[in-house]
Amino acid sequence: MSKEKRALVAIAKEPEIQASVTKVFDLMGGVTNMIEKGSTVVLKPNAGHAAPAESAVCTNPETFRAVIHEVRKAQPRSIVVAESAAVGCDTMECYQLSGIAKVCEEENVEMIDIKRDKDLVNVAVRGYKSNIKHAKIPRFLLEADHIINLPILKAHASMVFSCALKNIKGTVQDAVHVTMHQQNLTMAMMDVWYAVRPDINIVDAINVASGFSPHTPTPLHVGVIMGSYDPVALDMIACDVVGIDTDKVSYFKAAEEAELGICDRARIDVVGEKVEDVYKKMWIPYIGGMDKWPEYDIRCQGACSSCQAMLALNMETLKAIGAYDENSDKTIVIGGRNTIPEDKPKDKIILHGNCTRKFADKGLWIPGCPPGEVALYMTILEGKVMDGEGDMVEKIIRPRMEHDHPAWEAYVREQAKKFYGDDFFEKNNE
């Protein structure tokens, strides 16, 4: 009788980040047993957005530094860091603003921008349930002896949360990235994992991004480092640590069926700290998907996660500025697999993103993949397409954003207080 397959997840909460990282590696077997002397190691942090460390949107630079120090105990031949930032973001700028570039300079670690890599291999993937059959992957990733997946735990507007599984989306160039977004992202993620499979996963949960992340995060101090060879089990336990209902996360069942790991808690051994001892409930305002705004006719068949995120952000912005109810006669369309109402005037139908271009004659079409961050709510308010063309940025968009920003910040702060308590910001910064 074959032995039941199990997964191990390590949790550490020490006074210093380095001590927590070291403990996690030790609980997983010790770095010298995990990484061979003279091997090549690629570190894949989450540096997908141009955001400072204090935002908790990108992997904490000190967590990143601690992993470098730990890995060097194994005497590898080389350590490099690699990232492909979100579509529309410059990877090198993200490295700089996140603080990772400074660490790389101080630790003499090469930074690689996957978006600019020319040596690509067209890799066949098994094809779980997406349309991705091949993916162009940088050769250095395929030839590396070890890939250490180093995500930060954060809320995500369209995926509920982002952690180990989702972080590997940042190993492909924009062309593949866009293709993933144009279909079922969950299934596309599974397919990319067949091409790029990190053998070590270390989660930065020192400060996590709650709330309207990744665009307007509310950092929450958890103080934890987690690790596992199994990304599925790791994400499951990460959810438990911050109180995310895993039944609301679509990709766990898909990941287990795709044989990427274990999501049965009965087969996951948690070592180090106990979940209940480090538990800290995280604010996830987007749980409920696209059904959170029932007053509007929202059509999102075939919508990618980027457009879903933009939709969520813009709908909440309308609430923040007090313009939500008065505009609820609008139909909002994201994704290319929708029907368009025939009985509505053109100015009442908002078409968001390049996937809706085929409907352009039926409504106000906003181009972009995705469109600009404020394009949706601005188009709703102005009654005309606000895509940033001509002088509208300086004359309309920027003044309106400046006008609305205080209301948005106050709204986010009040929503956070409703969830965490009135003294949250004082206690969280202690």
C-alpha positions in Angstrom: 0.0 0.0 0.0 1.5 3.3 -1.0 2.2 5.9 1.6 -0.2 8.9 1.7 1.4 12.0 0.2 1.7 14.8 2.7 2.9 18.4 2.7 4.9 20.4 5.3 4.3 24.1 5.9 6.7 26.0 8.2 5.7 29.1 10.2 8.1 31.4 12.1 7.5 34.5 14.1 10.8 35.7 15.6 11.7 39.3 16.7 13.9 39.7 13.7 13.1 38.9 10.0 16.5 37.2 9.5 15.8 34.9 12.4 12.3 34.0 11.1 13.7 33.3 7.6 16.5 31.1 9.1 14.0 29.2 11.2 11.7 28.5 8.2 14.6 27.1 6.2 15.7 25.0 9.2 12.2 23.6 9.7 12.1 22.7 6.0 15.3 20.7 6.4 18.1 23.2 6.5 19.4 25.3 3.6 22.5 23.2 3.0 20.3 20.2 2.5 18.0 22.1 0.2 20.5 23.9 -2.1 23.7 22.2 -3.4 27.1 23.9 -3.2 27.9 25.4 -6.6 24.3 25.5 -7.8 22.5 28.4 -9.6 19.6 30.1 -7.7 16.9 32.4 -9.0 14.9 34.4 -6.5 11.4 35.4 -7.7 10.0 38.1 -5.4 6.7 39.9 -6.0 7.9 43.3 -7.4 5.1 43.7 -9.9 4.0 47.2 -9.0 5.8 50.5 -8.5 5.1 50.8 -4.8 7.3 51.4 -1.7 8.1 48.8 0.8 5.7 50.3 3.4 2.7 49.7 1.1 3.2 45.9 1.5 2.4 45.4 -2.2 5.8 44.1 -3.0 8.0 41.6 -1.2 9.7 43.4 1.8 13.3 44.2 0.8 14.5 43.0 4.2 12.8 39.7 3.8 14.5 39.5 0.4 17.8 40.3 1.9 17.4 37.7 4.7 16.7 35.0 2.0 19.9 36.0 0.2 21.9 35.7 3.4 20.4 32.3 4.1 20.9 30.9 0.6 24.6 32.0 0.7 25.2 29.6 3.6 24.8 26.8 0.9 27.6 28.4 -1.2 25.7 28.6 -4.5 27.6 29.5 -7.7 25.2 32.4 -8.4 22.1 34.2 -7.1 20.0 36.3 -9.3 16.6 38.0 -8.9 14.1 37.9 -11.7 10.7 39.6 -12.2 8.2 40.5 -14.9 6.2 43.3 -13.5 2.4 43.7 -14.2 1.4 44.7 -17.7 1.9 48.5 -18.0 4.5 48.5 -15.2 8.3 48.9 -15.7 10.1 46.1 -14.0 13.3 48.1 -13.2 11.2 50.9 -11.8 9.4 48.4 -9.6 12.7 47.0 -8.4 13.8 50.6 -7.5 10.7 51.8 -5.7 10.2 48.5 -3.8 13.6 48.7 -2.3 14.7 45.5 -3.9 17.2 47.2 -6.2 19.0 48.8 -3.2 19.4 45.4 -1.6 20.7 43.9 -4.8 23.3 46.6 -5.1 24.4 46.1 -1.5 24.4 42.3 -1.8 25.9 42.2 -5.3 22.9 40.3 -6.8 22.1 40.7 -10.5 18.6 42.0 -11.3 16.9 40.5 -14.4 13.9 42.0 -16.1 12.1 39.1 -17.7 10.2 41.4 -20.0 13.5 42.3 -21.7 15.0 38.8 -21.9 15.7 37.7 -25.5 16.7 34.1 -24.9 13.3 32.4 -24.7 12.3 28.8 -25.1 8.9 27.9 -26.4 7.7 25.4 -23.8 4.8 23.1 -24.2 2.5 22.9 -21.2 0.0 20.2 -20.4 -2.9 22.5 -20.8 -5.2 22.1 -17.8 -8.3 24.0 -18.8 -6.9 27.2 -20.4 -6.1 27.9 -24.0 -2.4 28.1 -23.3 -0.6 25.2 -25.1 2.9 26.8 -25.3 4.6 29.6 -23.3 7.8 31.4 -24.1 9.9 31.1 -20.9 13.4 32.6 -20.3 16.1 29.9 -20.7 17.8 30.9 -17.5 14.6 30.0 -15.5 14.4 26.6 -17.1 18.1 25.9 -16.6 18.4 27.1 -13.0 19.1 24.6 -10.3 16.7 26.2 -7.9 13.9 28.7 -8.2 12.9 30.3 -4.9 9.4 31.7 -5.1 9.3 34.7 -2.7 5.8 36.3 -2.7 4.2 38.7 -0.3 0.7 37.8 1.0 -1.8 40.4 -0.1 -5.4 40.9 -0.9 -6.2 41.1 -4.6 -9.2 42.7 -6.3 -10.0 39.9 -8.7 -8.3 36.8 -7.2 -9.3 37.4 -3.6 -5.7 37.1 -2.5 -2.2 36.7 -4.0 0.5 34.5 -2.7 2.7 31.6 -3.8 0.6 30.3 -6.8 -0.2 33.6 -8.3 3.4 35.0 -8.0 4.7 32.7 -10.7 2.5 34.7 -13.2 5.4 37.1 -13.0 7.8 34.7 -14.8 6.4 35.3 -18.3 6.6 38.3 -20.7 3.7 40.6 -21.4 2.4 38.7 -24.5 1.8 35.5 -22.4 0.7 37.6 -19.5 -2.0 39.3 -21.6 -3.1 35.9 -23.0 -3.5 34.6 -19.4 -5.7 37.6 -18.5 -7.9 37.1 -21.6 -9.2 33.8 -20.4 -9.7 31.9 -17.1 -6.7 33.2 -15.2 -7.0 30.5 -12.6 -6.6 27.8 -15.2 -3.9 29.7 -17.1 -1.9 30.0 -13.8 -2.0 26.2 -13.5 -0.6 25.8 -17.0 2.3 28.3 -16.5 3.2 26.3 -13.3 3.9 23.3 -15.5 6.5 25.3 -17.4 8.1 27.1 -14.4 8.0 25.2 -11.1 9.8 26.7 -8.2 11.1 24.1 -5.8 11.1 26.3 -2.7 8.4 28.8 -1.6 9.0 31.4 1.1 6.1 33.7 1.9 6.7 37.2 3.3 3.8 37.9 5.7 5.6 40.4 7.9 3.3 43.2 6.6 0.5 42.1 4.3 -1.6 44.3 2.0 -5.2 44.2 3.0 -8.1 46.2 1.7 -8.2 47.5 -1.8 -4.9 46.0 -2.8 -2.9 46.1 -4.9 -4.0 49.7 -5.9 -4.8 51.2 -2.5 -3.6 48.8 0.1 -4.0 49.0 3.8 -0.9 47.4 5.4 -1.5 44.9 8.3 1.3 43.8 10.5 1.3 40.0 10.9 5.0 39.4 11.5 5.2 36.0 10.0 7.5 34.1 7.5 6.2 30.9 6.0 7.7 28.3 3.8 7.0 25.0 2.0 8.0 22.9 -1.0 4.2 22.7 -1.8 2.7 26.1 -3.1 -0.9 24.9 -2.7 -0.5 23.8 0.9 1.4 27.0 1.6 -1.4 29.2 0.2 -4.0 27.2 2.1 -2.2 27.7 5.4 -1.5 31.4 4.6 -5.2 31.8 4.2 -5.8 30.2 7.6 -3.3 32.6 9.2 -5.2 35.7 8.0 -8.7 34.3 8.1 -9.5 34.0 4.3 -12.3 31.5 3.5 -10.6 29.2 1.1 -14.0 28.2 -0.3 -14.1 31.7 -1.8 -10.8 31.2 -3.7 -11.3 29.5 -7.0 -7.9 28.1 -7.7 -7.4 25.7 -4.8 -9.5 22.8 -6.3 -8.0 23.5 -9.7 -4.5 23.4 -8.4 -5.0 20.1 -6.6 -6.6 18.6 -9.7 -3.7 19.8 -11.7 -1.4 18.0 -9.2 0.4 21.1 -8.1 0.0 20.3 -4.5 -2.2 19.4 -1.5 -5.2 21.5 -0.3 -6.5 18.8 2.1 -5.7 20.2 5.6 -5.7 16.6 7.0 -2.6 16.0 4.8 -0.7 19.2 5.7 1.7 19.2 8.6 2.2 22.7 10.1 5.5 23.0 12.0 6.9 25.9 14.0 4.3 28.3 15.1 0.7 27.2 15.4 -1.8 28.9 13.1 -4.0 30.0 16.1 -1.0 31.6 17.8 -0.2 33.9 14.8 -3.7 34.4 13.5 -4.6 37.9 12.4 -7.8 38.5 10.5 -7.2 40.3 7.2 -9.7 42.7 5.5 -10.6 41.4 2.1 -13.3 43.8 0.7 -13.6 42.1 -2.7 -14.8 38.7 -1.5 -18.1 38.2 -3.4 -16.7 38.9 -6.8 -18.5 40.9 -9.3 -21.8 40.6 -7.4 -20.9 43.3 -4.9 -22.6 46.0 -6.9 -26.1 44.7 -7.6 -27.5 48.1 -8.3 -25.6 48.1 -11.6 -26.0 46.0 -14.7 -22.5 44.6 -14.8 -21.6 42.1 -17.5 -18.2 40.5 -17.2 -18.1 37.2 -19.1 -14.6 36.7 -20.4 -13.2 39.5 -18.4 -9.5 39.3 -17.3 -8.4 39.8 -13.7 -7.0 43.3 -14.5 -10.3 44.6 -15.8 -12.1 43.1 -12.9 -9.7 44.8 -10.5 -10.2 48.1 -12.3 -14.0 47.6 -12.2 -13.9 46.9 -8.4 -11.7 49.9 -7.7 -13.9 52.3 -9.8 -17.2 51.1 -8.3 -15.8 51.7 -4.8 -14.5 55.1 -5.9 -18.1 56.1 -7.0 -19.2 55.2 -3.5 -16.4 57.2 -1.9 -17.3 60.4 -3.8 -21.0 60.0 -3.4 -21.8 59.3 -7.0 -22.7 55.7 -6.9 -26.5 55.7 -6.6 -27.1 58.5 -9.1 -25.3 56.5 -11.9 -26.8 53.1 -11.3 -28.8 53.2 -14.6 -25.5 52.3 -16.4 -24.6 49.0 -18.0 -20.9 48.2 -17.5 -19.3 45.6 -19.8 -15.9 44.1 -19.3 -14.7 41.0 -21.3 -15.5 40.0 -24.8 -18.1 37.3 -24.2 -21.1 39.4 -23.3 -24.4 40.5 -24.8 -25.3 44.2 -25.1 -28.7 45.5 -24.2 -30.6 46.7 -27.2 -33.0 49.0 -25.3 -30.4 51.3 -23.7 -29.1 54.6 -25.1 -25.4 54.5 -26.1 -24.4 56.9 -23.3 -25.7 54.4 -20.7 -23.5 51.6 -21.8 -19.8 51.7 -20.7 -17.5 49.3 -22.6 -14.3 48.8 -20.6 -11.1 47.5 -22.3 -9.9 46.3 -25.7 -11.9 43.0 -25.4 -15.1 45.0 -25.8 -14.0 46.8 -28.9 -16.3 44.7 -31.1 -19.2 46.4 -29.3 -17.8 49.9 -29.8 -20.7 51.2 -31.8 -23.2 50.3 -29.0 -21.7 52.3 -26.1 -18.9 54.4 -24.8 -15.8 52.3 -25.5 -12.7 52.9 -23.3 -9.6 51.4 -25.0 -6.7 49.8 -23.1 -5.5 46.5 -21.7 -6.5 47.4 -19.1 -7.7 51.1 -19.5 -6.2 53.7 -17.1 -7.0 53.3 -13.4 -9.6 56.0 -13.3 -11.0 55.8 -16.8 -14.2 53.9 -15.9 -15.5 56.1 -13.1 -14.4 59.3 -15.0 -16.3 58.1 -18.1 -19.4 57.4 -16.0 -19.2 60.9 -14.4 -18.4 62.8 -17.6 -20.8 60.9 -20.0 -18.0 60.6 -22.6 -15.0 58.4 -23.0 -12.1 59.4 -20.7 -9.2 57.5 -22.1 -6.5 60.2 -21.6 -6.3 61.3 -25.2 -5.5 64.9 -26.1 -5.5 67.4 -23.3 -8.1 65.7 -21.2 -5.5 64.5 -18.7 -4.4 68.0 -17.7 -7.8 69.7 -18.2 -10.2 67.1 -16.7 -8.6 63.9 -15.4 -5.8 65.2 -13.1 -7.9 68.0 -11.5 -10.7 65.5 -10.9 -8.4 62.9 -9.4 -6.9 65.6 -7.1 -10.4 66.6 -6.1 -11.5 63.1 -5.4 -8.4 61.7 -3.7 -9.1 63.0 -0.2 -12.6 61.5 -0.3 -11.2 58.2 -1.5 -8.5 58.1 1.2 -11.1 58.9 3.9 -13.4 56.2 2.5 -10.6 53.6 2.6 -9.7 54.6 6.1 -13.3 54.4 7.3 -13.8 51.0 5.7 -10.6 49.8 7.4 -11.8 51.1 10.8 -15.2 49.4 10.3 -13.3 46.1 9.9 -10.3 46.4 12.3 -11.7 48.9 14.8 -11.3 52.6 15.4 -7.9 52.3 16.9 -6.4 50.1 14.1 -4.0 52.7 12.6 -2.6 53.6 16.0 -2.1 49.9 17.1 -0.9 48.7 13.7 1.9 51.2 13.7 3.1 50.4 17.3 
